[in-house]
Amino acid sequence: MSTIVKFQGASNAEFRNATRVQQSLTASLERKALQWVAKHTPERVSPDHLTALGLAAQFLAGVCYAMARWNKYALLLVILCIALNWLGDSLDGTLARYRQRLRPRYGFYVDHMVDTFGATFLAAGLAVSEYVHWQIAVAVLVAFLVLSVETYLASYTLHEFRLSHALFGPTELRIVLIIGTVALLFHPQAVLFGRQFLLFDVGGVIAGAGMLVMAVAATIVHAMRLYAEERLP
């Protein structure tokens, strides 16, 4: 979907594009790959189809994580679902822009609500899986939502839509999640400071703390910028 933000008025003509800020590690390579795929995507496949694919894949990833509680090889299906989620979630906006079939309000709203529900499905599946304590799964989800809220508010107030933070974006997070999921098949436990922990407990604490730090840092920077731009006499 298109990442365009509404700032005033009710019609598309009164919309103002938010500058897309994408500085992640894989951004350049990913952009070229998505443009190639968009060019070769059959006409019968629409951006809405891809958005639905992304949501369904993330829902199924959560289901497969939950199934891994009883059969660890369900983790292999998780990897496939994460890859399909990347395809649907990343290609829908690229395809809309390539075909000049943009729907600004609809695209922005649906895309990010899909992300929210998808993250919830994933966290729920992990909580059921017993590969991570449910408290940590919930904490990571909360951190993700806090960072998301900051990003959406910055899009509205600063006219910048930041797709990455500190060289990490959604694609990098998926890559890390895939690597971690593969590791679960062989080493679900991790030894840290001489003690044994669940691997995804350790990863979840690091990921959640990292997202919260990013959210706090962005909040301070953006609040200072807005204060300076709207300084009262």
C-alpha positions as CSV (number, residue, x, y, z in Angstrom):
1,M,0.0,0.0,0.0
2,S,1.0,3.6,-0.4
3,T,2.7,5.3,2.5
4,I,1.1,8.7,2.2
5,V,-0.2,10.5,5.2
6,K,-3.3,12.8,5.5
7,F,-2.5,16.2,7.0
8,Q,-5.6,18.2,6.4
9,G,-8.9,18.2,4.5
10,A,-10.9,15.2,3.2
11,S,-10.0,14.8,-0.4
12,N,-7.0,13.2,-2.1
13,A,-6.1,16.5,-3.7
14,E,-5.4,17.9,-0.2
15,F,-3.1,15.1,0.8
16,R,0.6,15.8,1.2
17,N,3.2,13.1,0.7
18,A,5.3,12.1,3.7
19,T,8.9,11.8,2.7
20,R,9.8,8.1,2.9
21,V,13.0,7.6,5.0
22,Q,14.5,4.1,4.3
23,Q,18.1,3.7,5.5
24,S,18.2,0.0,6.5
25,L,21.0,-2.3,5.6
26,T,19.1,-4.1,2.8
27,A,17.1,-1.1,1.5
28,S,18.9,-0.7,-1.8
29,L,19.0,-4.3,-2.7
30,E,15.4,-4.8,-1.6
31,R,14.1,-1.8,-3.6
32,K,15.7,-3.2,-6.8
33,A,14.3,-6.7,-6.2
34,L,10.8,-5.4,-5.5
35,Q,10.8,-3.2,-8.6
36,W,11.8,-6.2,-10.7
37,V,9.0,-8.3,-9.2
38,A,6.4,-5.6,-9.6
39,K,7.3,-5.2,-13.3
40,H,6.8,-9.0,-13.8
41,T,3.7,-9.4,-11.6
42,P,0.6,-10.5,-13.6
43,E,-2.1,-7.9,-14.0
44,R,-4.7,-10.0,-12.2
45,V,-2.6,-9.7,-9.0
46,S,-3.5,-6.4,-7.3
47,P,-1.9,-4.6,-4.3
48,D,-4.9,-5.7,-2.2
49,H,-4.2,-9.3,-3.0
50,L,-0.6,-8.8,-1.7
51,T,-1.8,-7.1,1.4
52,A,-4.1,-10.0,2.1
53,L,-1.3,-12.4,1.5
54,G,1.0,-10.6,4.0
55,L,-1.7,-10.7,6.7
56,A,-2.6,-14.3,6.1
57,A,1.1,-15.3,6.1
58,Q,1.7,-13.6,9.4
59,F,-1.4,-15.2,10.9
60,L,-0.2,-18.6,9.7
61,A,3.3,-17.9,11.1
62,G,1.7,-17.4,14.5
63,V,-0.3,-20.6,14.1
64,C,2.8,-22.5,13.1
65,Y,4.7,-21.2,16.1
66,A,1.9,-22.4,18.3
67,M,2.0,-25.8,16.6
68,A,5.7,-26.1,17.2
69,R,4.8,-26.6,20.9
70,W,3.9,-30.2,19.9
71,N,6.1,-30.6,16.7
72,K,9.2,-28.6,16.3
73,Y,9.2,-29.1,12.6
74,A,6.3,-26.7,12.3
75,L,9.1,-24.1,12.6
76,L,10.0,-24.8,9.0
77,L,6.5,-23.6,8.0
78,V,7.1,-20.5,10.1
79,I,10.1,-19.6,7.9
80,L,8.0,-20.1,4.7
81,C,5.2,-17.9,6.2
82,I,7.7,-15.1,7.1
83,A,9.0,-15.1,3.6
84,L,5.5,-14.9,2.1
85,N,4.7,-12.1,4.6
86,W,7.7,-10.2,3.3
87,L,6.5,-10.6,-0.3
88,G,3.0,-9.4,0.4
89,D,3.8,-6.6,2.9
90,S,6.7,-5.2,0.9
91,L,5.4,-5.6,-2.7
92,D,1.9,-4.2,-2.3
93,G,3.1,-0.5,-2.1
94,T,5.7,-1.0,-4.8
95,L,3.2,-2.5,-7.1
96,A,0.7,0.3,-6.5
97,R,3.3,2.9,-7.2
98,Y,4.6,1.0,-10.3
99,R,1.0,0.9,-11.8
100,Q,0.1,4.4,-10.6
101,R,-2.8,3.0,-8.7
102,L,-2.4,4.8,-5.4
103,R,-5.1,5.2,-2.8
104,P,-3.5,7.4,-0.1
105,R,-5.8,7.2,2.8
106,Y,-6.9,3.7,2.3
107,G,-3.4,2.5,1.7
108,F,-1.9,4.1,4.7
109,Y,-4.7,3.0,7.1
110,V,-5.0,-0.6,5.9
111,D,-1.3,-1.2,5.6
112,H,-0.5,-0.3,9.2
113,M,-3.6,-1.9,10.7
114,V,-2.6,-5.1,9.0
115,D,0.9,-4.7,10.5
116,T,-0.7,-4.3,13.9
117,F,-2.9,-7.3,13.7
118,G,-0.1,-9.3,12.1
119,A,2.3,-8.5,15.0
120,T,-0.4,-9.5,17.5
121,F,-0.9,-12.9,15.7
122,L,2.8,-13.5,15.7
123,A,3.2,-12.7,19.4
124,A,0.2,-14.8,20.4
125,G,1.7,-17.8,18.5
126,L,5.0,-17.4,20.2
127,A,3.4,-17.1,23.6
128,V,1.6,-20.5,23.0
129,S,4.7,-22.2,21.6
130,E,6.6,-22.3,24.9
131,Y,9.8,-21.4,23.1
132,V,9.4,-18.0,24.9
133,H,7.7,-17.0,28.1
134,W,4.4,-15.4,27.3
135,Q,5.3,-12.3,29.4
136,I,8.3,-11.6,27.1
137,A,6.2,-12.2,24.0
138,V,3.7,-9.6,25.3
139,A,6.5,-7.2,26.2
140,V,8.0,-7.4,22.7
141,L,4.6,-6.7,21.2
142,V,4.1,-3.7,23.4
143,A,7.5,-2.3,22.5
144,F,6.7,-2.8,18.8
145,L,3.4,-0.9,19.2
146,V,5.1,1.9,21.1
147,L,7.6,2.3,18.3
148,S,4.8,2.1,15.7
149,V,2.8,4.9,17.4
150,E,5.9,7.1,17.5
151,T,6.5,6.5,13.8
152,Y,2.9,7.3,12.8
153,L,2.8,10.5,14.9
154,A,6.1,11.6,13.3
155,S,4.6,10.9,9.9
156,Y,1.7,13.2,10.6
157,T,3.6,16.0,12.4
158,L,6.9,16.0,10.6
159,H,5.9,14.8,7.1
160,E,8.5,12.0,7.4
161,F,7.6,8.4,7.2
162,R,10.5,6.5,8.7
163,L,10.6,2.9,7.6
164,S,13.8,2.1,9.4
165,H,15.5,2.9,12.7
166,A,19.3,2.6,13.3
167,L,19.8,0.7,10.0
168,F,17.1,-1.8,11.0
169,G,13.7,-2.0,9.2
170,P,11.0,-4.7,8.8
171,T,13.1,-6.7,6.4
172,E,16.1,-6.9,8.8
173,L,13.7,-7.9,11.6
174,R,12.3,-10.7,9.5
175,I,15.9,-11.9,8.6
176,V,16.8,-12.0,12.3
177,L,13.5,-13.8,13.1
178,I,14.2,-16.4,10.4
179,I,17.7,-17.0,11.7
180,G,16.4,-17.3,15.2
181,T,13.7,-19.7,14.2
182,V,16.3,-22.0,12.4
183,A,18.3,-21.9,15.6
184,L,15.3,-23.0,17.6
185,L,15.3,-26.3,15.7
186,F,18.8,-27.2,17.0
187,H,19.4,-25.0,20.1
188,P,16.2,-23.8,21.8
189,Q,18.2,-22.9,24.9
190,A,21.0,-20.3,25.3
191,V,23.7,-20.1,28.0
192,L,24.3,-16.6,29.3
193,F,26.5,-15.7,32.3
194,G,26.7,-19.3,33.2
195,R,22.9,-19.8,33.3
196,Q,20.5,-21.4,30.8
197,F,17.7,-19.4,29.3
198,L,15.2,-19.9,26.5
199,L,16.9,-18.6,23.3
200,F,13.8,-16.5,22.4
201,D,13.6,-15.1,25.9
202,V,17.1,-13.7,25.4
203,G,16.3,-12.5,21.9
204,G,13.0,-11.1,23.0
205,V,14.5,-9.0,25.8
206,I,17.1,-7.7,23.4
207,A,14.6,-6.9,20.7
208,G,12.1,-5.3,23.1
209,A,14.7,-3.2,24.8
210,G,16.1,-2.1,21.4
211,M,12.7,-1.0,20.1
212,L,12.0,0.9,23.3
213,V,15.3,2.7,23.2
214,M,14.6,3.6,19.5
215,A,11.2,4.9,20.5
216,V,12.5,7.0,23.4
217,A,15.4,8.4,21.3
218,A,13.1,9.3,18.4
219,T,10.6,10.9,20.8
220,I,13.2,13.1,22.3
221,V,14.6,14.2,18.9
222,H,11.2,14.8,17.4
223,A,9.8,16.6,20.4
224,M,12.9,19.0,20.4
225,R,12.5,19.6,16.7
226,L,8.8,20.4,17.0
227,Y,9.4,22.6,20.0
228,A,12.0,24.6,18.0
229,E,9.7,24.8,15.0
230,E,6.7,26.0,17.0
231,R,8.5,28.1,19.6
232,L,6.2,30.6,21.3
233,P,7.2,34.2,21.5
